[in-house]
């Protein structure tokens, strides 16, 4: 019996035009349910906004870097004792001979600007990043004709000086910090007023390799970005064809029996296995048994392939099931074979769901950290991997591992770098999800 017929048909009872107590309770329950839903969505949006604001506030400054413009005298007697201008002979000169040149150049630049420096030579050295000495050496070896001249160079400021112009370091904190003094901060302000010091966009953050614990201002994501791209290429090349082929077989050709039921249950279980278990599996099989190199994209790609396969298989099977059976029946009725009906009709219609599931699986693999830690990709890597295929076997790291690595270091500047790396990772994930939306709409067919 419904509310419309309740009341044995007597007038004024059970009418659709007259609201009774039961209908009022039902309407009130529906209103409460809507309020609960809106409240849940609002809480989710607020939490997301707080998270994004926190990440941007901590990491946006990593995309800016403070540099100092110095006129450096490249003394030939120190840098090229042989006088041949041969880069091979000049390579024997270590960075210890370049460091005094930067300090002398900074002192001369300060004096030429009419600034009275209240710091000693050691304090001048500490205002310049140690990475700048190595950069100057590489620049001279690449251009030996510069030796004997005074050349303008733009060097990285130290992490504390850089943090001062980003609000991370203050005069009060400098009083308690053994790595910087208030006099150095005042000198840095005068250099900025003289337009010898500036804070601009930090391209090196996206292209440079990681920096040591004492050089946070030089740390970059170049190796991590390349390592992540190499691993995603391996995952895409292995997981997509294997996952799609397995899904087609299970959904279209495999007989329904006890063995296929066991396979389907195991696929569902593998999708729920913690990612660190796949890291243990990769360590045991790919490194200990097969002897593949640690901290290499090939091992990381294989581990992430195993982790991504169940996701791709489940998404592909769901896309194949969504294709109406009438499509298959029509193809078979016109004389097509089972394989032709699947490849020529079912698979193209399921392609949007397959591509979406694949990209979501890749995005999940891109953000994984635990399995990569177990196979050694947490190592400190300074050299860029070569181009594929040799680069797949070179040491590298990945974006989530680099974030983890930076959060474990003591210098506060690395926390800023970790926040910036999170922003880069989120941009990668956003681009992949937008690609999934585009491909789904591009290949979507309505019937």
ABEGO torsion letter per residue (X at the ends): XBAAABGGGBBGBGBAABBBAAAAAAAAAAAAAAAAAAAAAAAAAAAAAAAAAAAAAAAAAAABBBBBBBBBBBBAAAABAAGAGBAAAAAABBAAAAAAAAAAAAAAAAAAAGBBBABBAAAAAAABBAAAAAAAAAAAAABAAABGBBBBBBBBBBAAAAAAAAGABBAAAAAABAABBAAAAAAAAAAAAAGABBBBBBAAAAABBBBBAABAAABBAAAAAAAAAAAAAAAAAAAAAAAAAAAAAAAAABBBBAAAAAAAAAAAAAAABBAAAAAAAAAAAAAAAAGBBBGBAAAAAAAAAAAAAAAAAAAAAAAAAABBAAAAAAAAAAGBBAAAAAAAAAAAAAAAAAAAAAAAAAAAAAABAAAAAAAGAABBBABBBBBOAAAAABBBBBAAAAAAAAAABABAAAAAAAAAAAAAAAAAAAAAAAAAAAAAAAABBBX
